Amino acid sequence: MQKRKIAYTFKFSLILLTVFVIVSGSLLGLSTGNFIIDFKQTGFSVLSAAQRGVGSAVTGTENTVNAIRELSRLKDEYEKLSEKLKNYEYMQRSNAEIKKENERLNTLLDFSQKYEYKNIAARIIARDADNLYAAITVDKGNKHGVKKNMPVIAVQKGTVGLVGKIVTVGAYTSMIMPVYDFQCSVSARIQHTRDLGLISGTGSPDIPLKMSYIKKRVLEELQFGDIIVTSGENGNYVREIPIGTVHSVSVVDYDTSLLISVMPIVDFSRLEEVIIIDTSQANSDKNPDKNPDKKEEGA
């Protein structure tokens, strides 16, 4: 019993000594500032860490806002550049179209100046087609010297071809009946054999024309691609205007004539400008002697 009391007293004394040492050390550290745990330094470190965290958060927020603004600016610039690119591409296409149009008009001008008859350049402004009748409307009328039954030609890639003839004339517009119209008939010749026949329309520019009244004896002389030209015998068309080329030839037992399909020289799907021919007047540009101004100079 006495031994237990001594042990208990010893343990209590040890605990009390330990507490006293800790309290004394703490008081000594607080009074001298050299305590193992420096509360000032610890507080400063905690505060600094908090400030750094707040600063990082603020900086991160600012960077995010700036990034959003920069992204918005870049998007606006991208849209502006895209619009400029579209405008540039449009200008390129427009310039290419203008260049092609100028080439066509220069070809027409060159041809019209060299052609022996007075001629009027016109632009197609409308097309009307049905099963019975096909029409092409141009922007020239009697105010420009256009008259009914005048022949109409075109120049494509340097090649002249027959388009048709004028059937209706207004003050500022005229209507052309193209060669592929059902009602159109043109006296024509095979260029190299000089055989005379009649070209008739089939109602569509995509279907070859028909040539009739060519005797079977000409069959051996015909070749695919032979050129068919106007004969000029009816008075409505100028002689030797190319109409088309031989596409196919058929022989029918009960008929003395060949059935010849002729592909038009003019590509009507790409036709934009035409030349109206006035066969009653010579071209003053080609014949200087008929130019009044030049006569006065020579006088």
GIDAKA-V952051 format. One record per residue. RES is the residue in one letter. PSI is psi in degrees with one decimal (* if undefined). OMEGA is omega in degrees with one decimal (* if undefined). Layout:
res = (RES RES)
psi = (PSI PSI)
omega = (OMEGA OMEGA)
This chain:
res = (M Q K R K I A Y T F K F S L I L L T V F V I V S G S L L G L S T G N F I I D F K Q T G F S V L S A A Q R G V G S A V T G T E N T V N A I R E L S R L K D E Y E K L S E K L K N Y E Y M Q R S N A E I K K E N E R L N T L L D F S Q K Y E Y K N I A A R I I A R D A D N L Y A A I T V D K G N K H G V K K N M P V I A V Q K G T V G L V G K I V T V G A Y T S M I M P V Y D F Q C S V S A R I Q H T R D L G L I S G T G S P D I P L K M S Y I K K R V L E E L Q F G D I I V T S G E N G N Y V R E I P I G T V H S V S V V D Y D T S L L I S V M P I V D F S R L E E V I I I D T S Q A N S D K N P D K N P D K K E E G A)
psi = (-41.0 -35.2 -40.4 -38.8 -38.2 -42.8 -42.6 -42.7 -35.7 -44.0 -40.5 -39.6 -38.6 -42.8 -41.8 -39.0 -41.1 -44.6 -40.3 -42.3 -41.5 -45.8 -41.1 -44.8 -39.7 -45.8 -39.6 -41.3 -40.2 -34.6 -31.0 -12.8 7.9 22.9 149.3 -44.6 110.6 106.4 -32.0 -45.7 -39.2 -43.7 -40.7 -41.1 -43.7 -43.8 -41.6 -43.0 -41.3 -42.2 -41.9 -39.6 -45.2 -43.0 -42.4 -41.4 -44.2 -45.8 -42.3 -40.6 -43.3 -43.0 -40.1 -44.8 -45.3 -40.0 -40.2 -43.0 -43.4 -40.7 -41.4 -41.0 -43.9 -37.0 -43.1 -43.2 -39.5 -44.0 -40.3 -43.3 -38.2 -41.1 -41.1 -39.0 -41.7 -44.6 -39.2 -44.3 -39.1 -41.9 -38.4 -45.9 -42.7 -43.6 -38.9 -41.7 -41.1 -40.0 -44.8 -41.1 -41.9 -38.7 -43.5 -45.1 -37.2 -37.9 -44.2 -43.5 -45.3 -42.9 -44.9 -32.3 -28.9 -16.3 146.1 -22.4 155.7 139.5 156.8 119.4 137.8 154.0 137.9 128.8 -11.5 154.3 139.5 123.6 138.1 -168.6 -21.2 -23.9 141.7 138.7 148.2 126.3 134.1 165.7 28.1 139.9 -158.4 -20.9 -19.2 4.0 9.3 138.4 160.7 146.0 6.0 136.1 151.7 130.2 174.4 157.2 116.3 122.1 38.6 1.6 132.6 139.8 154.4 131.3 -45.9 -145.8 158.7 129.1 -23.8 135.8 127.7 -172.5 -44.1 0.3 159.9 158.8 133.8 135.7 111.1 162.4 -22.7 -0.8 144.9 -33.5 -3.4 129.2 133.3 127.4 126.5 162.6 149.5 124.1 -46.5 -21.8 -20.4 18.6 138.6 136.5 -166.2 125.4 131.5 147.3 157.5 4.3 -7.1 139.2 -13.8 -7.3 132.4 150.4 167.2 136.6 125.8 168.3 25.5 120.8 152.7 -22.7 -17.3 -8.5 -43.8 -21.8 -16.1 146.9 147.5 133.5 -4.7 140.1 135.4 129.8 162.8 145.1 -27.3 9.6 -22.3 -10.0 -13.2 -22.4 145.8 148.3 150.2 25.0 123.2 134.6 -46.1 -169.7 152.7 123.4 -41.5 157.9 131.8 145.3 125.6 129.4 -41.3 -1.4 139.8 -9.2 158.3 152.1 110.4 128.7 133.9 123.8 122.1 142.3 -36.6 131.2 96.0 -24.6 -20.5 8.2 126.1 -36.7 149.4 169.9 123.6 127.8 128.7 95.6 -9.0 -11.0 139.8 157.0 112.9 -25.4 -31.1 -29.6 93.4 -28.1 -20.7 8.0 113.4 -39.5 -40.9 -29.3 -40.7 -36.1 -36.6 -14.5 *)
omega = (179.7 178.5 179.7 -179.0 178.8 178.9 -179.3 179.8 179.7 179.2 -179.8 179.4 178.9 179.3 -178.8 178.5 179.7 179.8 -179.3 179.0 -178.5 -178.6 -179.4 179.2 -179.3 179.8 178.9 179.6 -179.1 -177.5 -176.4 -178.6 -178.5 179.3 -177.1 175.9 -178.9 -176.3 177.6 -179.7 179.3 178.3 178.6 180.0 178.6 -180.0 179.4 178.7 178.1 179.4 178.0 178.8 178.2 178.9 178.6 179.0 179.9 179.0 178.4 178.5 178.8 178.7 178.7 178.6 179.5 179.0 178.4 178.1 179.9 178.0 178.3 178.3 178.6 178.1 178.2 178.9 178.5 179.2 178.4 178.5 177.5 179.4 177.6 178.6 177.7 179.1 179.4 178.5 177.4 178.7 177.9 178.2 180.0 178.8 178.0 178.6 178.5 178.9 178.9 179.0 177.8 177.5 178.9 -178.0 177.1 176.7 177.8 -179.1 179.8 179.9 -177.1 179.4 -177.9 -175.4 -173.0 -179.2 174.1 -177.5 -176.3 176.7 -178.5 179.1 177.9 -179.0 179.5 174.9 178.9 -177.9 170.3 -174.2 -176.0 -173.0 177.2 -177.1 175.4 -178.8 179.3 -172.8 176.9 -179.1 -176.5 175.0 179.8 178.8 -179.8 179.3 -179.5 178.2 174.9 177.8 -179.1 179.6 177.1 176.6 178.9 180.0 177.2 -178.7 179.3 178.0 180.0 176.5 -178.3 178.3 179.4 179.4 179.3 -177.8 172.6 -178.4 -175.2 177.6 177.7 -179.3 -179.9 169.3 -176.9 -176.7 -178.5 178.0 179.8 -174.7 -176.3 175.1 -176.5 174.1 -172.6 177.5 168.6 -166.9 -172.8 177.4 -179.7 176.4 -175.0 177.7 -178.6 177.6 179.0 178.8 179.8 175.2 -178.4 177.3 -179.0 180.0 -178.7 175.3 178.1 173.9 -176.4 173.6 171.6 -175.0 -178.6 -179.2 -178.4 -171.8 -176.2 -179.0 -177.2 175.4 176.3 -178.5 176.4 -176.3 175.2 -177.1 176.6 179.4 -178.7 -174.5 -179.3 178.1 -178.5 -176.2 175.9 179.8 170.9 172.3 179.3 177.9 -177.9 179.7 -179.7 -177.9 177.9 179.6 178.8 178.7 178.6 -174.6 -174.5 -177.7 179.4 -178.5 176.5 172.2 -173.8 174.0 -176.0 177.7 -178.3 176.7 -179.3 173.4 -174.1 179.7 179.8 -177.0 -179.9 179.3 178.9 176.1 178.9 -174.5 173.8 -175.4 -179.4 -178.2 176.2 179.8 -178.1 179.1 -179.2 -177.3 -176.6 -177.6 -178.6 177.7 -175.8 -178.4 -178.9 176.4 179.9 179.4 -178.5 -176.8 *)
